[in-house]
Amino acid sequence: MIELDEALTQKKVLVTGASGFIGSFLVEGGLERGMQVWAGVRQSSSRKYLKDSRIRFAELDYANPCRLVEQLAAHKRAHGGWDYVIHCAGVTKCRHEEEFDKGNLIYTRRLVEALRSLDMVPRRFIYISSLSVFGPIHEDTYTPISEHDEPMPNTAYGVSKLNAEYYLQSLEDVPLVIFRPTGVYGPRERDYFLMAKSIKRHIDFAAGFRRQDLTFVYVKDLVQAVYRAVECKVVQRAYFVSDGKVYSSRAFSDLIQKELGNPWVVHIKCPLFILKVVSLLAGFAARCLGKVSTLNADKYKIMKQRNWQCDISPLVEELGYRPEYPLERGVKEIIAWYKKEGWL
C-alpha cells in the first residue's frame, strides 16, 4: 500500500542542475504540481529552458564550499529551508577522469554537508544516479539487473555515481531516495539527437555484432517517478527507472527512420576493437584541444555493454509508477520537437 505525504501544493523544492536536460524537466514537473520550485544554478548556467515566471532561483557555488554555505545560509534567512531537494547536478562528460569524482561525488558531499551544518536537511533528499553504477553484469544470461546485484561499474562516470550513493547511504540523518535511470531521452537532449542527425543522413551506426538488450526512459516518465517519491512516505530506497520494456539494438534507430520518413538507411555495425581504438583516439584528441569528446573511453564501455535490462517492479509496486511513454511514443515526440526547434 502506498502511503502518501500531504499535498504538494506550495511545498518548497530545490532542483539542482536545473539548467540541464533532466533538471529543466524536473523544474517543470514541480510547477505542474503547484510547488514552490527553486532552480539551483551556477552563475554561468544557461536559463534558456527556465523562463517560467514562477521559477525562483538559488545560486549554488559547489566549487567553493565556504561560499556555498554562505549562499544557503542567506537563503535560509530569507526564505527558510526546502521541504524537498532533488539533486540532479552532476557531470556525464569530462576531459579527465578525476573530474567525474569532483562533479558527482565531491560536489554532492559539499552540498549535503552544507545543508546538515545549517540544519537544512529536507524531509526527502532525492539523488539522481544512474544504471551505470552496476556496470556490465548478467551479460551471459541477459537477466534484468536487480537491487540485490552487486554494483560493478567499469566507467569513471559509473564509479563516481556509485561513490556518491555510498556516501549518501552512510548518513543516517538524511532521508534518502535514489533513482538509477537507464538511458534518458527527450526534447533538449543532445546525445540521442546525434543519432537522429545521423539517420537523417541515411547512416545508422551500431557497436558490435553480439546481441544487445537496451532499455530507455522518456524524461517525462523519469519526472513522474521522482515526484512519486516526493509524494510518498518512502526513504532509504533506491529504484531503477525505465519504460518497463526491452528493445533490440535497432529499435531506436528504426523508429527515428520511420518518423523522419527516410526511405533508406545504411546500417553499419562496427567491430568493438575498432570502436575502442577510435574512442581512445577521439578522447585523446579532445583533451589535447581542451574539449570534451562525445566518443571516449567511457563512452566505448557504455556502447560495448550488452545487457541494459533492469527490474523496475519495486518502483511500480512501492510508488505506483506507471510509465506513459513506450519508445514509439517518445521518439515521435522528440522528432517533432527537433523539427519544431529547427534542430532537424
Stockholm file with secondary structure:
# STOCKHOLM 1.0

chainA/1-344         MIELDEALTQKKVLVTGASGFIGSFLVEGGLERGMQVWAGVRQSSSRKYLKDSRIRFAELDYANPCRLVEQLAAHKRAHGGWDYVIHCAGVTKCRHEEEFDKGNLIYTRRLVEALRSLDMVPRRFIYISSLSVFGPIHEDTYTPISEHDEPMPNTAYGVSKLNAEYYLQSLEDVPLVIFRPTGVYGPRERDYFLMAKSIKRHIDFAAGFRRQDLTFVYVKDLVQAVYRAVECKVVQRAYFVSDGKVYSSRAFSDLIQKELGNPWVVHIKCPLFILKVVSLLAGFAARCLGKVSTLNADKYKIMKQRNWQCDISPLVEELGYRPEYPLERGVKEIIAWYKKEGWL
#=GR chainA/1-344 SS CCCBCSCCTTCEEEEETTTSHHHHHHHHHHHHTTCEEEEEECTTCCCTTCCCTTCEEEECCTTCHHHHHHHHHHHHHHHCCCSEEEECCCCSCCSSTHHHIIIIIIHHHHHHHHHHHTTCCCSEEEEECCGGGGCSCSTTTCCCBCTTSCCCCCSHHHHHHHHHHHHHHTCTTSCEEEEEESEEECTTCSHHHHHHHHHHTTEEEEECSSCCBBCEEEHHHHHHHHHHHHHBCCCSEEEEECCSCCBCTTHHHHHHHHHHTCSCCEEEEECHHHHHHHHHHHHHHHHHTTCCCSSSHHHHHHHHCCBCCBCCHHHHHHHCCCCCCCHHHHHHHHHHHHHHTTCC
#=GC SS_cons         CCCBCSCCTTCEEEEETTTSHHHHHHHHHHHHTTCEEEEEECTTCCCTTCCCTTCEEEECCTTCHHHHHHHHHHHHHHHCCCSEEEECCCCSCCSSTHHHIIIIIIHHHHHHHHHHHTTCCCSEEEEECCGGGGCSCSTTTCCCBCTTSCCCCCSHHHHHHHHHHHHHHTCTTSCEEEEEESEEECTTCSHHHHHHHHHHTTEEEEECSSCCBBCEEEHHHHHHHHHHHHHBCCCSEEEEECCSCCBCTTHHHHHHHHHHTCSCCEEEEECHHHHHHHHHHHHHHHHHTTCCCSSSHHHHHHHHCCBCCBCCHHHHHHHCCCCCCCHHHHHHHHHHHHHHTTCC
//
